[in-house]
Amino acid sequence: MQPKSKLQVKLHSGELREIVFTRGEISLADVLAAHGLPLNTRCGHRGLCRGCEVELCEGTLVTSQGKVGAPAKVQACRAQLDDPLMIYVPVRSRLEHRPQVSETFDIAIPYAHEPLFPAVAGGSDTAFAIDVGTTTVVVLLVDLITGTVLSRAGAFNEQIAFGDNVITRIAAAQTPESLTAMQYAIAMKTIQPLLVSACERAGRNLDRIAGGAVAGNTTMLHLLTGEDPTPLGTSPFRPRFIAGKMVSAHNLKLVADGLAPQTPVQLLPGFSAFVGADITAGVFASGMVLDSDPSLLVDIGTNGEIVLQTGGQLYACATAAGPAFEGCGLRCGMRAREGAVSDLRLQLEPFALETQVIGNQPLTQANGLCGSAYVDFLATARSSGLLNAKGRFESGAWASLPTQHRFFEAGERGVRLAETDGEGSLFISEVDVSLLLQAKAAIGAGIQILLQTAGLRIADLGRVYLAGGFGMHLNIANAIRIGLLPGFREEQVCVVGNTSLAGALLAVVDRAALSEMEKLRARVTVVDLNLASGFEDCYIDQLMLP
């Protein structure tokens, strides 16, 4: 019998929990998750991020570099427990905090009220529309008789524990057992409780549900249906399915009291392995296909997708922007949720630093910065002269910062925002800036390549539709200023919200929408940026700050 030992866990609230663990090979992150304290293991337990970082207060932990003694900061997914110890878990490392879920959207296309599923008043008169995002999931409940939205519910996609982007999810689904676990995480741990919650809020039983529609990227739909997504991770990147298809709740392993196993669920069609049904839904719901002038849809989420429309022809690409704009890999980065700095303005003469925190909390209680704040920092630090075009701090300008706002550690310079309540300090470093520039360069280069492919210039575009939750919180002027939306004018940009969810809703209330989305697939040319002439040069150019 293996010996047992004791782990004490301090939380931001002041609570102290005590866990008795069995010594062995299990990681600290797994021990915490097993005792109701899941962490942000967003890179799939590969030690590639700081999402699960904890502070070792007393005792030692075993890591790949050997034993580490207190005080120290360690990645919980890469540490094993041995002796009795005490740790502190920062708020930003916890998984359970509520996300900022994008539930709002614009529908800019006319539609009829001809439901996808037969409706019986007082009986099967309800349907659901779902956006399965890599990070968050939203469920709408719809009255099929009137076409009105009855309620909505949103939460983190529980697959986050397997990784924070499609690449890590694909890598995590290598065995039948892991694929089954990931399907269970989305169907039963995410969608099922959200559907139950939406029904409770609407005052309707699940036995009144006639069916539903689901939008999501290609990987998410493969994982939802239990289809092997591994072909999506290697060339030639061929999905098991891409056209829309109807499946049953039973096939999805979606089980809930009152929900009939044969309940039909329509999966929306996608364009390619990395331009999925969420983008098809967005192209349709935004109404861009009806624009007389060329137009662009940009969805900056966990992944970046771009679609150009000109003369009815569509060009689409997916960019390897990575999840930097969701805080991954950044020293103080976090997803947009309560306690995150969301807005920031910096000036040097006279020095001023203004911030806004989600939930209207004071900066002293903020837990990290989300993507919109980083965009603000790049823009204002560049315009004030603190950052040069290459994203490096100008030495004289950095030295002029007030002492308490200068960060310097192991040769790394940064700007410190303010001391936080017991969690060290929030800062933005030159390494953070480099990662952000790589992400924005991927988006900017993707836009440029699509325009070149179609023989267009930025001046030829009428509208730029900015989709996704990130766009809802973005300072558009700053996004343009740093080249994330390169060369555009503010008046060109139209923020349209969660168009993936809008497309799923349209499919439920107007059956013709589904066939129209299928027709879009015949009009799209998917551009592989890795093979596109000039992409590398364009990407390098976009690494600069204007």
Beta strands, then each sheet from edge to edge (+ up, - down):
strand 1: 4-11
strand 2: 16-22
strand 3: 53-58
strand 4: 60-63
strand 5: 66-69
strand 6: 72-75
strand 7: 80-81
strand 8: 85-89
strand 9: 126-132
strand 10: 136-143
strand 11: 149-156
strand 12: 209-216
strand 13: 245-248
strand 14: 264-267
strand 15: 295-300
strand 16: 304-310
strand 17: 313-319
strand 18: 340-347
strand 19: 352-357
strand 20: 368-369
strand 21: 406-409
strand 22: 412-419
strand 23: 425-429
strand 24: 463-467
strand 25: 493-497
strand 26: 524-526
sheet 1: 2+ 1- 8- 3+ 6-
sheet 2: 5+ 4- 7+
sheet 3: 11+ 10- 9+ 12+ 14+ 13-
sheet 4: 25+ 24+ 15+ 16- 17+ 26+
sheet 5: 19+ 18- 20-
sheet 6: 21+ 22- 23+
end
